[in-house]
Amino acid sequence: MNYQSFKSNSSKEYLGFCEQKGFIYSVQLDVGRYAVVALNNGQVTTLIQFAVQPYAVRMEV
């Protein structure tokens, strides 16, 4: 991910600051695909990428 795509991504959430990596964000890449990235001096570094799968919850009465 480059800085332009990070900047224009509307599905990001600030998670905190790391002295070594910079500003840490969670970013949605696609439906069910996410990344945790670090932003430091205009450089975006992907730390983790992961996917989530929806599941159905069955309620029994």
All heavy atoms as TSV, in Angstrom:
chain	resi	resn	atom	element	x	y	z
A	1	MET	N	N	0.845	-1.171	0.000
A	1	MET	CA	C	0.000	0.000	0.000
A	1	MET	C	C	0.894	1.239	0.000
A	1	MET	O	O	1.830	1.325	0.790
A	1	MET	CB	C	-0.900	-0.022	1.242
A	1	MET	CG	C	-1.636	1.261	1.486
A	1	MET	SD	S	-2.759	1.219	2.894
A	1	MET	CE	C	-4.147	0.452	2.125
A	2	ASN	N	N	0.597	2.167	-0.882
A	2	ASN	CA	C	1.369	3.405	-0.907
A	2	ASN	C	C	0.620	4.510	-0.153
A	2	ASN	O	O	-0.516	4.330	0.277
A	2	ASN	CB	C	1.700	3.818	-2.345
A	2	ASN	CG	C	0.469	4.099	-3.162
A	2	ASN	OD1	O	-0.546	4.550	-2.646
A	2	ASN	ND2	N	0.526	3.837	-4.450
A	3	TYR	N	N	1.262	5.651	-0.017
A	3	TYR	CA	C	0.687	6.741	0.776
A	3	TYR	C	C	-0.614	7.261	0.176
A	3	TYR	O	O	-1.557	7.548	0.904
A	3	TYR	CB	C	1.699	7.884	0.915
A	3	TYR	CG	C	1.155	9.031	1.723
A	3	TYR	CD1	C	1.029	8.915	3.106
A	3	TYR	CD2	C	0.730	10.209	1.115
A	3	TYR	CE1	C	0.505	9.948	3.864
A	3	TYR	CE2	C	0.207	11.248	1.864
A	3	TYR	CZ	C	0.100	11.115	3.232
A	3	TYR	OH	O	-0.429	12.133	3.976
A	4	GLN	N	N	-0.699	7.381	-1.164
A	4	GLN	CA	C	-1.916	7.884	-1.805
A	4	GLN	C	C	-3.108	6.982	-1.514
A	4	GLN	O	O	-4.194	7.470	-1.212
A	4	GLN	CB	C	-1.723	8.012	-3.314
A	4	GLN	CG	C	-1.253	9.355	-3.822
A	4	GLN	CD	C	-1.932	10.548	-3.198
A	4	GLN	OE1	O	-1.434	11.079	-2.219
A	4	GLN	NE2	N	-3.025	11.001	-3.747
A	5	SER	N	N	-2.928	5.667	-1.661
A	5	SER	CA	C	-4.048	4.753	-1.401
A	5	SER	C	C	-4.409	4.752	0.085
A	5	SER	O	O	-5.576	4.643	0.439
A	5	SER	CB	C	-3.739	3.342	-1.898
A	5	SER	OG	O	-2.611	2.819	-1.258
A	6	PHE	N	N	-3.409	4.905	0.948
A	6	PHE	CA	C	-3.690	5.012	2.385
A	6	PHE	C	C	-4.495	6.269	2.679
A	6	PHE	O	O	-5.506	6.225	3.375
A	6	PHE	CB	C	-2.383	5.023	3.182
A	6	PHE	CG	C	-2.580	5.354	4.636
A	6	PHE	CD1	C	-2.986	4.380	5.520
A	6	PHE	CD2	C	-2.375	6.644	5.102
A	6	PHE	CE1	C	-3.193	4.690	6.858
A	6	PHE	CE2	C	-2.572	6.959	6.421
A	6	PHE	CZ	C	-2.981	5.982	7.312
A	7	LYS	N	N	-4.056	7.378	2.130
A	7	LYS	CA	C	-4.707	8.663	2.384
A	7	LYS	C	C	-6.153	8.667	1.897
A	7	LYS	O	O	-7.042	9.200	2.564
A	7	LYS	CB	C	-3.914	9.778	1.694
A	7	LYS	CG	C	-4.415	11.157	1.974
A	7	LYS	CD	C	-3.541	12.189	1.301
A	7	LYS	CE	C	-4.130	13.575	1.461
A	7	LYS	NZ	N	-3.355	14.580	0.761
A	8	SER	N	N	-6.417	8.053	0.746
A	8	SER	CA	C	-7.771	8.078	0.180
A	8	SER	C	C	-8.672	6.982	0.740
A	8	SER	O	O	-9.877	6.993	0.474
A	8	SER	CB	C	-7.703	7.957	-1.343
A	8	SER	OG	O	-7.162	6.706	-1.706
A	9	ASN	N	N	-8.129	6.066	1.524
A	9	ASN	CA	C	-8.933	4.987	2.099
A	9	ASN	C	C	-9.806	5.540	3.219
A	9	ASN	O	O	-9.305	6.077	4.209
A	9	ASN	CB	C	-8.012	3.882	2.631
A	9	ASN	CG	C	-8.779	2.660	3.071
A	9	ASN	OD1	O	-9.771	2.751	3.757
A	9	ASN	ND2	N	-8.296	1.510	2.669
A	10	SER	N	N	-11.105	5.411	3.068
A	10	SER	CA	C	-12.032	5.947	4.071
A	10	SER	C	C	-12.323	4.949	5.186
A	10	SER	O	O	-13.026	5.269	6.143
A	10	SER	CB	C	-13.337	6.376	3.392
A	10	SER	OG	O	-13.953	5.247	2.787
A	11	SER	N	N	-11.802	3.749	5.069
A	11	SER	CA	C	-12.058	2.703	6.065
A	11	SER	C	C	-10.804	2.427	6.894
A	11	SER	O	O	-10.349	1.301	7.004
A	11	SER	CB	C	-12.515	1.414	5.383
A	11	SER	OG	O	-13.698	1.627	4.669
A	12	LYS	N	N	-10.257	3.484	7.474
A	12	LYS	CA	C	-9.088	3.293	8.330
A	12	LYS	C	C	-9.413	3.787	9.734
A	12	LYS	O	O	-10.260	4.661	9.916
A	12	LYS	CB	C	-7.865	3.984	7.760
A	12	LYS	CG	C	-7.961	5.475	7.605
A	12	LYS	CD	C	-6.670	6.016	6.997
A	12	LYS	CE	C	-6.792	7.465	6.637
A	12	LYS	NZ	N	-7.393	7.703	5.350
A	13	GLU	N	N	-8.723	3.209	10.702
A	13	GLU	CA	C	-8.950	3.578	12.087
A	13	GLU	C	C	-7.604	3.686	12.793
A	13	GLU	O	O	-6.768	2.788	12.701
A	13	GLU	CB	C	-9.812	2.517	12.773
A	13	GLU	CG	C	-10.128	2.831	14.208
A	13	GLU	CD	C	-11.024	1.790	14.846
A	13	GLU	OE1	O	-11.623	0.973	14.121
A	13	GLU	OE2	O	-11.112	1.799	16.079
A	14	TYR	N	N	-7.410	4.789	13.471
A	14	TYR	CA	C	-6.167	5.019	14.211
A	14	TYR	C	C	-6.129	4.111	15.436
A	14	TYR	O	O	-7.076	4.060	16.209
A	14	TYR	CB	C	-6.092	6.494	14.635
A	14	TYR	CG	C	-4.896	6.818	15.484
A	14	TYR	CD1	C	-3.623	6.865	14.936
A	14	TYR	CD2	C	-5.042	7.081	16.836
A	14	TYR	CE1	C	-2.518	7.173	15.710
A	14	TYR	CE2	C	-3.944	7.392	17.620
A	14	TYR	CZ	C	-2.688	7.430	17.050
A	14	TYR	OH	O	-1.589	7.730	17.818
A	15	LEU	N	N	-5.028	3.384	15.596
A	15	LEU	CA	C	-4.891	2.464	16.724
A	15	LEU	C	C	-3.943	2.992	17.794
A	15	LEU	O	O	-4.102	2.660	18.968
A	15	LEU	CB	C	-4.390	1.097	16.234
A	15	LEU	CG	C	-5.287	0.383	15.231
A	15	LEU	CD1	C	-4.635	-0.918	14.780
A	15	LEU	CD2	C	-6.664	0.123	15.829
A	16	GLY	N	N	-2.946	3.779	17.398
A	16	GLY	CA	C	-2.012	4.297	18.387
A	16	GLY	C	C	-0.689	4.685	17.746
A	16	GLY	O	O	-0.557	4.725	16.526
A	17	PHE	N	N	0.283	4.950	18.604
A	17	PHE	CA	C	1.592	5.377	18.147
A	17	PHE	C	C	2.663	4.451	18.699
A	17	PHE	O	O	2.631	4.057	19.861
A	17	PHE	CB	C	1.883	6.812	18.597
A	17	PHE	CG	C	3.215	7.325	18.132
A	17	PHE	CD1	C	3.381	7.754	16.828
A	17	PHE	CD2	C	4.298	7.350	18.994
A	17	PHE	CE1	C	4.616	8.221	16.386
A	17	PHE	CE2	C	5.531	7.816	18.568
A	17	PHE	CZ	C	5.689	8.248	17.259
A	18	CYS	N	N	3.625	4.100	17.865
A	18	CYS	CA	C	4.764	3.271	18.241
A	18	CYS	C	C	6.027	4.093	17.995
A	18	CYS	O	O	6.195	4.640	16.901
A	18	CYS	CB	C	4.784	1.992	17.408
A	18	CYS	SG	S	6.272	1.007	17.598
A	19	GLU	N	N	6.899	4.189	18.974
A	19	GLU	CA	C	8.119	4.978	18.805
A	19	GLU	C	C	9.003	4.454	17.679
A	19	GLU	O	O	9.679	5.219	17.007
A	19	GLU	CB	C	8.904	5.009	20.112
A	19	GLU	CG	C	8.255	5.867	21.177
A	19	GLU	CD	C	9.109	5.974	22.430
A	19	GLU	OE1	O	10.313	5.689	22.370
A	19	GLU	OE2	O	8.539	6.351	23.463
A	20	GLN	N	N	8.988	3.153	17.444
A	20	GLN	CA	C	9.829	2.562	16.403
A	20	GLN	C	C	9.192	2.619	15.023
A	20	GLN	O	O	9.881	2.813	14.019
A	20	GLN	CB	C	10.159	1.111	16.747
A	20	GLN	CG	C	10.996	0.980	17.992
A	20	GLN	CD	C	11.158	-0.461	18.412
A	20	GLN	OE1	O	10.336	-1.314	18.068
A	20	GLN	NE2	N	12.218	-0.743	19.143
A	21	LYS	N	N	7.875	2.421	14.934
A	21	LYS	CA	C	7.201	2.303	13.629
A	21	LYS	C	C	6.429	3.549	13.214
A	21	LYS	O	O	6.187	3.767	12.036
A	21	LYS	CB	C	6.235	1.109	13.637
A	21	LYS	CG	C	6.903	-0.232	13.869
A	21	LYS	CD	C	7.708	-0.633	12.674
A	21	LYS	CE	C	8.292	-2.022	12.862
A	21	LYS	NZ	N	9.059	-2.457	11.723
A	22	GLY	N	N	5.958	4.349	14.155
A	22	GLY	CA	C	5.177	5.534	13.827
A	22	GLY	C	C	3.706	5.359	14.183
A	22	GLY	O	O	3.365	4.651	15.126
A	23	PHE	N	N	2.838	5.985	13.421
A	23	PHE	CA	C	1.403	5.939	13.664
A	23	PHE	C	C	0.842	4.622	13.128
A	23	PHE	O	O	1.082	4.259	11.982
A	23	PHE	CB	C	0.706	7.128	13.000
A	23	PHE	CG	C	1.181	8.444	13.545
A	23	PHE	CD1	C	2.175	9.163	12.903
A	23	PHE	CD2	C	0.649	8.954	14.721
A	23	PHE	CE1	C	2.631	10.370	13.397
A	23	PHE	CE2	C	1.092	10.165	15.234
A	23	PHE	CZ	C	2.090	10.872	14.573
A	24	ILE	N	N	0.055	3.931	13.941
A	24	ILE	CA	C	-0.457	2.610	13.592
A	24	ILE	C	C	-1.953	2.730	13.277
A	24	ILE	O	O	-2.711	3.314	14.051
A	24	ILE	CB	C	-0.238	1.605	14.742
A	24	ILE	CG1	C	1.221	1.618	15.213
A	24	ILE	CG2	C	-0.689	0.207	14.326
A	24	ILE	CD1	C	2.226	1.207	14.173
A	25	TYR	N	N	-2.342	2.146	12.134
A	25	TYR	CA	C	-3.729	2.196	11.674
A	25	TYR	C	C	-4.201	0.805	11.265
A	25	TYR	O	O	-3.420	0.000	10.779
A	25	TYR	CB	C	-3.877	3.092	10.443
A	25	TYR	CG	C	-3.723	4.560	10.716
A	25	TYR	CD1	C	-2.468	5.156	10.734
A	25	TYR	CD2	C	-4.840	5.354	10.933
A	25	TYR	CE1	C	-2.325	6.509	10.967
A	25	TYR	CE2	C	-4.701	6.715	11.164
A	25	TYR	CZ	C	-3.443	7.283	11.180
A	25	TYR	OH	O	-3.305	8.618	11.417
A	26	SER	N	N	-5.494	0.581	11.421
A	26	SER	CA	C	-6.168	-0.565	10.829
A	26	SER	C	C	-6.834	-0.063	9.556
A	26	SER	O	O	-7.496	0.979	9.562
A	26	SER	CB	C	-7.218	-1.109	11.793
A	26	SER	OG	O	-8.015	-2.083	11.156
A	27	VAL	N	N	-6.648	-0.791	8.453
A	27	VAL	CA	C	-7.159	-0.362	7.151
A	27	VAL	C	C	-7.922	-1.509	6.511
A	27	VAL	O	O	-7.441	-2.639	6.487
A	27	VAL	CB	C	-5.994	0.046	6.219
A	27	VAL	CG1	C	-6.503	0.495	4.877
A	27	VAL	CG2	C	-5.147	1.121	6.851
A	28	GLN	N	N	-9.131	-1.221	5.992
A	28	GLN	CA	C	-9.866	-2.235	5.248
A	28	GLN	C	C	-9.393	-2.189	3.804
A	28	GLN	O	O	-9.452	-1.151	3.141
A	28	GLN	CB	C	-11.368	-1.996	5.319
A	28	GLN	CG	C	-12.149	-3.097	4.626
A	28	GLN	CD	C	-13.643	-3.000	4.878
A	28	GLN	OE1	O	-14.129	-2.089	5.533
A	28	GLN	NE2	N	-14.372	-3.955	4.347
A	29	LEU	N	N	-8.900	-3.329	3.309
A	29	LEU	CA	C	-8.386	-3.409	1.948
A	29	LEU	C	C	-9.471	-3.781	0.949
A	29	LEU	O	O	-9.478	-3.306	-0.183
A	29	LEU	CB	C	-7.265	-4.450	1.879
A	29	LEU	CG	C	-6.079	-4.221	2.812
A	29	LEU	CD1	C	-5.142	-5.410	2.772
A	29	LEU	CD2	C	-5.367	-2.940	2.447
A	30	ASP	N	N	-10.371	-4.659	1.379
A	30	ASP	CA	C	-11.428	-5.178	0.525
A	30	ASP	C	C	-12.471	-5.787	1.464
A	30	ASP	O	O	-12.285	-5.789	2.680
A	30	ASP	CB	C	-10.852	-6.243	-0.421
A	30	ASP	CG	C	-11.705	-6.466	-1.662
A	30	ASP	OD1	O	-12.787	-5.857	-1.769
A	30	ASP	OD2	O	-11.295	-7.252	-2.521
A	31	VAL	N	N	-13.530	-6.347	0.918
A	31	VAL	CA	C	-14.546	-6.982	1.748
A	31	VAL	C	C	-13.911	-8.160	2.477
A	31	VAL	O	O	-13.389	-9.078	1.846
A	31	VAL	CB	C	-15.744	-7.456	0.893
A	31	VAL	CG1	C	-16.753	-8.199	1.749
A	31	VAL	CG2	C	-16.391	-6.281	0.192
A	32	GLY	N	N	-13.876	-8.075	3.793
A	32	GLY	CA	C	-13.320	-9.155	4.594
A	32	GLY	C	C	-11.795	-9.188	4.670
A	32	GLY	O	O	-11.232	-10.077	5.278
A	33	ARG	N	N	-11.108	-8.226	4.068
A	33	ARG	CA	C	-9.630	-8.186	4.086
A	33	ARG	C	C	-9.164	-6.898	4.760
A	33	ARG	O	O	-9.621	-5.811	4.395
A	33	ARG	CB	C	-9.059	-8.253	2.674
A	33	ARG	CG	C	-9.229	-9.606	2.031
A	33	ARG	CD	C	-8.531	-9.701	0.673
A	33	ARG	NE	N	-7.122	-9.337	0.787
A	33	ARG	CZ	C	-6.521	-8.431	0.006
A	33	ARG	NH1	N	-7.179	-7.822	-0.945
A	33	ARG	NH2	N	-5.242	-8.149	0.173
A	34	TYR	N	N	-8.257	-7.050	5.707
A	34	TYR	CA	C	-7.782	-5.923	6.497
A	34	TYR	C	C	-6.263	-5.965	6.623
A	34	TYR	O	O	-5.639	-6.994	6.397
A	34	TYR	CB	C	-8.393	-5.961	7.905
A	34	TYR	CG	C	-9.885	-5.844	7.907
A	34	TYR	CD1	C	-10.686	-6.971	7.752
A	34	TYR	CD2	C	-10.509	-4.615	8.043
A	34	TYR	CE1	C	-12.065	-6.870	7.746
A	34	TYR	CE2	C	-11.884	-4.506	8.036
A	34	TYR	CZ	C	-12.665	-5.634	7.884
A	34	TYR	OH	O	-14.024	-5.535	7.868
A	35	ALA	N	N	-5.699	-4.827	7.022
A	35	ALA	CA	C	-4.263	-4.752	7.287
A	35	ALA	C	C	-4.042	-3.808	8.458
A	35	ALA	O	O	-4.820	-2.882	8.685
A	35	ALA	CB	C	-3.505	-4.252	6.066
A	36	VAL	N	N	-2.983	-4.063	9.186
A	36	VAL	CA	C	-2.496	-3.124	10.190
A	36	VAL	C	C	-1.228	-2.531	9.595
A	36	VAL	O	O	-0.314	-3.267	9.205
A	36	VAL	CB	C	-2.211	-3.826	11.532
A	36	VAL	CG1	C	-1.596	-2.847	12.530
A	36	VAL	CG2	C	-3.487	-4.434	12.102
A	37	VAL	N	N	-1.219	-1.205	9.467
A	37	VAL	CA	C	-0.103	-0.530	8.817
A	37	VAL	C	C	0.495	0.521	9.747
A	37	VAL	O	O	-0.162	1.008	10.663
A	37	VAL	CB	C	-0.533	0.135	7.486
A	37	VAL	CG1	C	-1.079	-0.882	6.505
A	37	VAL	CG2	C	-1.538	1.239	7.719
A	38	ALA	N	N	1.748	0.860	9.463
A	38	ALA	CA	C	2.433	1.928	10.182
A	38	ALA	C	C	2.701	3.063	9.206
A	38	ALA	O	O	3.116	2.828	8.067
A	38	ALA	CB	C	3.740	1.404	10.759
A	39	LEU	N	N	2.471	4.279	9.636
A	39	LEU	CA	C	2.732	5.471	8.828
A	39	LEU	C	C	3.831	6.265	9.512
A	39	LEU	O	O	3.676	6.701	10.655
A	39	LEU	CB	C	1.463	6.314	8.695
A	39	LEU	CG	C	1.591	7.636	7.958
A	39	LEU	CD1	C	1.991	7.406	6.505
A	39	LEU	CD2	C	0.296	8.420	8.038
A	40	ASN	N	N	4.955	6.424	8.820
A	40	ASN	CA	C	6.095	7.126	9.390
A	40	ASN	C	C	6.764	7.958	8.301
A	40	ASN	O	O	7.263	7.413	7.325
A	40	ASN	CB	C	7.082	6.121	9.988
A	40	ASN	CG	C	8.118	6.781	10.865
A	40	ASN	OD1	O	8.086	7.984	11.077
A	40	ASN	ND2	N	9.022	5.985	11.397
A	41	ASN	N	N	6.726	9.288	8.446
A	41	ASN	CA	C	7.330	10.213	7.476
A	41	ASN	C	C	6.839	9.968	6.049
A	41	ASN	O	O	7.626	9.955	5.105
A	41	ASN	CB	C	8.855	10.122	7.530
A	41	ASN	CG	C	9.411	10.601	8.852
A	41	ASN	OD1	O	8.867	11.502	9.467
A	41	ASN	ND2	N	10.474	9.975	9.311
A	42	GLY	N	N	5.539	9.745	5.882
A	42	GLY	CA	C	4.964	9.543	4.556
A	42	GLY	C	C	5.178	8.159	3.978
A	42	GLY	O	O	4.762	7.883	2.864
A	43	GLN	N	N	5.811	7.283	4.731
A	43	GLN	CA	C	6.062	5.899	4.286
A	43	GLN	C	C	5.070	4.977	4.985
A	43	GLN	O	O	4.953	4.996	6.207
A	43	GLN	CB	C	7.493	5.498	4.659
A	43	GLN	CG	C	7.836	4.065	4.371
A	43	GLN	CD	C	8.488	3.906	3.015
A	43	GLN	OE1	O	8.913	4.882	2.411
A	43	GLN	NE2	N	8.571	2.693	2.555
A	44	VAL	N	N	4.351	4.173	4.211
A	44	VAL	CA	C	3.390	3.216	4.764
A	44	VAL	C	C	4.012	1.827	4.735
A	44	VAL	O	O	4.456	1.359	3.685
A	44	VAL	CB	C	2.070	3.221	3.953
A	44	VAL	CG1	C	1.081	2.224	4.527
A	44	VAL	CG2	C	1.461	4.618	3.928
A	45	THR	N	N	4.041	1.188	5.895
A	45	THR	CA	C	4.587	-0.164	6.017
A	45	THR	C	C	3.480	-1.089	6.503
A	45	THR	O	O	2.850	-0.814	7.525
A	45	THR	CB	C	5.749	-0.200	7.035
A	45	THR	OG1	O	6.736	0.742	6.632
A	45	THR	CG2	C	6.362	-1.580	7.122
A	46	THR	N	N	3.233	-2.171	5.774
A	46	THR	CA	C	2.235	-3.150	6.194
A	46	THR	C	C	2.853	-4.051	7.253
A	46	THR	O	O	3.889	-4.674	7.026
A	46	THR	CB	C	1.754	-3.990	5.001
A	46	THR	OG1	O	1.180	-3.107	4.026
A	46	THR	CG2	C	0.708	-5.002	5.430
A	47	LEU	N	N	2.215	-4.119	8.410
A	47	LEU	CA	C	2.705	-4.949	9.504
A	47	LEU	C	C	2.021	-6.313	9.514
A	47	LEU	O	O	2.676	-7.330	9.719
A	47	LEU	CB	C	2.477	-4.245	10.843
A	47	LEU	CG	C	3.092	-2.841	10.967
A	47	LEU	CD1	C	2.687	-2.205	12.281
A	47	LEU	CD2	C	4.594	-2.909	10.828
A	48	ILE	N	N	0.715	-6.315	9.276
A	48	ILE	CA	C	-0.076	-7.552	9.299
A	48	ILE	C	C	-1.182	-7.426	8.261
A	48	ILE	O	O	-1.786	-6.360	8.123
A	48	ILE	CB	C	-0.749	-7.774	10.673
A	48	ILE	CG1	C	0.280	-7.832	11.792
A	48	ILE	CG2	C	-1.601	-9.035	10.676
A	48	ILE	CD1	C	-0.355	-7.803	13.175
A	49	GLN	N	N	-1.465	-8.503	7.537
A	49	GLN	CA	C	-2.650	-8.591	6.682
A	49	GLN	C	C	-3.451	-9.796	7.143
A	49	GLN	O	O	-2.869	-10.826	7.484
A	49	GLN	CB	C	-2.266	-8.791	5.222
A	49	GLN	CG	C	-1.845	-7.538	4.526
A	49	GLN	CD	C	-1.772	-7.725	3.017
A	49	GLN	OE1	O	-2.453	-8.569	2.446
A	49	GLN	NE2	N	-0.937	-6.931	2.380
A	50	PHE	N	N	-4.771	-9.647	7.169
A	50	PHE	CA	C	-5.606	-10.775	7.576
A	50	PHE	C	C	-6.969	-10.700	6.907
A	50	PHE	O	O	-7.368	-9.652	6.396
A	50	PHE	CB	C	-5.746	-10.845	9.104
A	50	PHE	CG	C	-6.358	-9.612	9.729
A	50	PHE	CD1	C	-7.707	-9.568	10.010
A	50	PHE	CD2	C	-5.582	-8.515	10.049
A	50	PHE	CE1	C	-8.278	-8.449	10.600
A	50	PHE	CE2	C	-6.133	-7.387	10.638
A	50	PHE	CZ	C	-7.482	-7.361	10.915
A	51	ALA	N	N	-7.642	-11.844	6.891
A	51	ALA	CA	C	-8.988	-11.942	6.308
A	51	ALA	C	C	-9.936	-12.481	7.367
A	51	ALA	O	O	-9.540	-13.273	8.224
A	51	ALA	CB	C	-8.975	-12.861	5.099
A	52	VAL	N	N	-11.163	-12.032	7.293
A	52	VAL	CA	C	-12.207	-12.538	8.186
A	52	VAL	C	C	-13.270	-13.206	7.340
A	52	VAL	O	O	-13.521	-12.815	6.205
A	52	VAL	CB	C	-12.818	-11.416	9.054
A	52	VAL	CG1	C	-11.793	-10.854	10.009
A	52	VAL	CG2	C	-13.402	-10.315	8.203
A	53	GLN	N	N	-13.862	-14.238	7.897
A	53	GLN	CA	C	-14.922	-14.943	7.197
A	53	GLN	C	C	-16.210	-14.800	7.994
A	53	GLN	O	O	-16.208	-15.030	9.207
A	53	GLN	CB	C	-14.572	-16.413	7.035
A	53	GLN	CG	C	-13.360	-16.638	6.173
A	53	GLN	CD	C	-13.024	-18.123	6.054
A	53	GLN	OE1	O	-13.528	-18.945	6.781
A	53	GLN	NE2	N	-12.153	-18.426	5.114
A	54	PRO	N	N	-17.289	-14.432	7.318
A	54	PRO	CA	C	-18.569	-14.317	8.029
A	54	PRO	C	C	-19.066	-15.697	8.443
A	54	PRO	O	O	-18.741	-16.697	7.803
A	54	PRO	CB	C	-19.501	-13.681	6.989
A	54	PRO	CG	C	-18.891	-14.012	5.678
A	54	PRO	CD	C	-17.411	-14.127	5.905
A	55	TYR	N	N	-19.789	-15.736	9.518
A	55	TYR	CA	C	-20.370	-16.999	9.944
A	55	TYR	C	C	-21.780	-16.735	10.458
A	55	TYR	O	O	-22.093	-15.650	10.923
A	55	TYR	CB	C	-19.515	-17.675	11.009
A	55	TYR	CG	C	-19.449	-16.948	12.332
A	55	TYR	CD1	C	-20.313	-17.280	13.362
A	55	TYR	CD2	C	-18.550	-15.920	12.541
A	55	TYR	CE1	C	-20.261	-16.611	14.559
A	55	TYR	CE2	C	-18.492	-15.247	13.736
A	55	TYR	CZ	C	-19.356	-15.601	14.749
A	55	TYR	OH	O	-19.307	-14.928	15.932
A	56	ALA	N	N	-22.600	-17.746	10.342
A	56	ALA	CA	C	-23.990	-17.620	10.776
A	56	ALA	C	C	-24.086	-18.034	12.244
A	56	ALA	O	O	-23.488	-19.005	12.680
A	56	ALA	CB	C	-24.877	-18.526	9.943
A	57	VAL	N	N	-24.856	-17.268	12.976
A	57	VAL	CA	C	-25.095	-17.570	14.391
A	57	VAL	C	C	-26.480	-18.164	14.485
A	57	VAL	O	O	-27.465	-17.573	14.060
A	57	VAL	CB	C	-24.986	-16.309	15.262
A	57	VAL	CG1	C	-25.328	-16.620	16.700
A	57	VAL	CG2	C	-23.615	-15.689	15.135
A	58	ARG	N	N	-26.535	-19.373	15.020
A	58	ARG	CA	C	-27.822	-20.037	15.164
A	58	ARG	C	C	-28.284	-19.903	16.603
A	58	ARG	O	O	-27.574	-20.275	17.528
A	58	ARG	CB	C	-27.675	-21.505	14.793
A	58	ARG	CG	C	-29.009	-22.200	14.589
A	58	ARG	CD	C	-28.794	-23.559	14.041
A	58	ARG	NE	N	-28.407	-24.441	15.144
A	58	ARG	CZ	C	-28.116	-25.693	15.024
A	58	ARG	NH1	N	-28.113	-26.254	13.846
A	58	ARG	NH2	N	-27.776	-26.416	16.064
A	59	MET	N	N	-29.459	-19.341	16.748
A	59	MET	CA	C	-29.998	-19.161	18.089
A	59	MET	C	C	-31.048	-20.232	18.338
A	59	MET	O	O	-31.948	-20.438	17.530
A	59	MET	CB	C	-30.617	-17.758	18.240
A	59	MET	CG	C	-29.589	-16.672	18.076
A	59	MET	SD	S	-30.230	-15.044	18.445
A	59	MET	CE	C	-30.578	-15.199	20.163
A	60	GLU	N	N	-30.909	-20.913	19.438
A	60	GLU	CA	C	-31.874	-21.930	19.813
A	60	GLU	C	C	-32.708	-21.408	20.963
A	60	GLU	O	O	-32.210	-20.791	21.879
A	60	GLU	CB	C	-31.144	-23.217	20.212
A	60	GLU	CG	C	-30.387	-23.823	19.054
A	60	GLU	CD	C	-29.721	-25.139	19.421
A	60	GLU	OE1	O	-30.190	-25.783	20.372
A	60	GLU	OE2	O	-28.744	-25.473	18.753
A	61	VAL	N	N	-33.999	-21.684	20.867
A	61	VAL	CA	C	-34.925	-21.213	21.894
A	61	VAL	C	C	-35.399	-22.380	22.732
A	61	VAL	O	O	-35.573	-23.462	22.314
A	61	VAL	CB	C	-36.136	-20.494	21.266
A	61	VAL	CG1	C	-37.067	-19.980	22.319
A	61	VAL	CG2	C	-35.639	-19.389	20.366
